[in-house]
Amino acid sequence: MAAAKRIVPSLIARSLSASSRSFLLRRGDATSGIQRFGTAAAVEEQPIKPSVQINHTQLLINGNFVDSASGKTFPTLDPRTGEVITHVAEGDAEDVNRAVAAARKAFDEGPWPRMTAYERSRILFRAADLMEKHNDEIAALESWDSGKPYEQSALVEIPLVVRLMRYYAGWSDKIHGLVVPADGPHHVQVLHEPIGVAGQIIPWNFPLVMFAWKVGPALACGNAIVIKTAEQTPLSALYVARLFHEAGLPDGVLNVISGFGPTAGAALASHMDVDKLAFTGSTATGKVVLELAARSNLKPVTLELGGKSPMIILEDADIDNAVELAHFALFFNQGQCCCAGSRTFVHERIYDEFVEKSKARALRRVVGDPFRKGVEQGPQIDNEQFNKILHYIKLGMDSGASLVTGGDRLGSKGFYIQPTIFSDVQDDMVIAQDEIFGPVQTILKFNNLDEVIRRANASRYGLAAGLFTNNMDHANTLMRALKVGTIWINCFDVFDAALPFGGFKMSGQGREKGIDSLKAYLQVKSVVTALKNPAWL
């Protein structure tokens, strides 16, 4: 994954802790067992058992780990085998009520919103330090539960989470209002106050990154939180939530519910005592969440939803670098990225060469146990997603697109799929319109700039886009013309903590990260005080 190493891991690899290196050594440095995707040997080997203990499988409510009110549990599965990792408490509406009540009391009566902003920032900084200290264990839980490569979790994602938490810790004492000049004898203030109890629902593809994107700004602003984890990946959030309490977070400020969307998720979205809701997931589910919020207490909602992002390769591109970048833009995280560059538009003059080199790159992709050193692609998250991707691959073949490589499962156990590429893809094909959310690259041909702008924008989504060109005039035209929330030029998947992320159209509303995310967790209050005989206005 050379492009990935250039674009993301290289930025943080030099900060890899000695304990991370030790963990990698314990797993073994030999790569002789790693096979390319053309053989199933790598996924048929006995899975490596992660060296991490699972200590937290209950709900976190009011500072305590507790069983669900019903006593129910559900299994969280190892995507490498489909076998049970452990059983986790299954929260439902009654548990959401308990968690919201704890958050309400913590906000209305507790110390968190009444602390000085500096005190809050110190707790968040301590939490970030603890996450950094436990980088290896957190990364192991994340990879075990989700199937993503351990090296990706340990070297990229957990450091990004730590960086983001420090970013918001730094914001805590820099949130302030305004004194506004008035037209008469009045002192006019605009106050920014915490919104209250924030309900948050996170997805399974980047469990802890999405946890940080939600929790960081909400806590920095002084709010209390009830967060529902994805049922596929509950383990890392429970572990990290304990670290927040170890850092000094008061009881009830951060509550974690593991459970299912139709029960726990719906209860949280429709709860009358939740003041704000944030959701990351599919567009279809986002519509349901928005409706539940509106039908209850009309709570404000931020939504980060699906995408079908164009990756545009112009004719002046260095083809080898463009192939690597486009490969990374699509296949990173098993293709399970909302912003994946899943519509690869390539200029007709370089199209054939690009397709052949993309095929060669896909055939070199290392697929296997995510705990083996050097693996680029692990299994898909679960059987449902696995079958959905295979269904889309069949639709692509049936629609007349040319299957360049891949197209089938890999091995006989777990949820591994061959890196798959289609060429001769047309805009009206389902694989060019729907979010596949898997390792399936669709390569489309275009002739000129106006054409590719029109076709790239002809989507119900508008989350992100990528450009590869040395012509800055073309880049400037495209960056203005494309109707998306993020544009990466000669790079992809750069997620700086200060960079707002979100979509146009049906890719959502509101923004995550950066200063813009703070606005969603603050109320704006205008205060006007009459002045008698003011010295000045």
Order of alpha helices (4+ residues) and beta strands (2+ residues): alpha-alpha-alpha-alpha-beta-beta-beta-beta-alpha-alpha-alpha-alpha-beta-beta-beta-alpha-beta-alpha-beta-alpha-beta-alpha-beta-beta-alpha-beta-alpha-alpha-beta-beta-alpha-beta-alpha-beta-beta-alpha-beta-beta-beta-alpha-beta
